[in-house]
Amino acid sequence: MNDNEAKLYLEEYFLELFEKRNISILDDCLAENYWDDDIGEVGINHIENSKVFLENLFKKNPTIRVNVEKVIAKDDVATSYLEWYEMHKGEKRVIRKGIAIFVIRNGKIEKRHTYTYFAIWM
């Protein structure tokens, strides 16, 4: 996967999740053995946990979106620069910036780790 392919994949992934609120996309995009470092617990179903987290996030922040700023891909790893934002009174308000590292094999995300370097909410 090259940089452009990885960027297009992640843009579509976040479009489905954060614009269309299509949480079922996780069933299509996440590998059966998906591991999310932010969840990090053994014995927890990371896909189902992600669904619950996103459902709650969308209720709490109904205008939240994600913009994929840049992606650098090497082998099966896509390092992405992401920007989370809300629409507030018609204006885009950035609420979080971070770097997310995805391991993508055979069109499925196997692992994800996010490092947040700017946040005004949590």
FENNORDA-V971023 format. One line per field, one symbol per residue. ss: DSSP state (A for helix, B for strand, O for the rest). psi: psi as a letter, one per 20 degrees, with the letter a starting at -180 (. if undefined). A space follows every 10 residues. Layout:
BEGIN
ss = ???
psi = ???
END
This chain:
BEGIN
ss = OOAAAAAAAA AAAAAAAAAO OOOOAAAAAB BBBBBBOOOO OOOOOAAAAA AAAAAAAAAA OOOOBBBBBB BBBBOOBBBB BBBBBBBBOO BBBBBBBBBB BBBBBOOBBB BBBBBBBBBO OO
psi = prgggggggh ggghgggigi knhihhhhhp qhkppohhgj pqipohghgh ggghggghgh mijprppogq ppqpcjpopq oqoprqpolj qpopiqqrpp ppoopkjqph qqppopippj q.
END
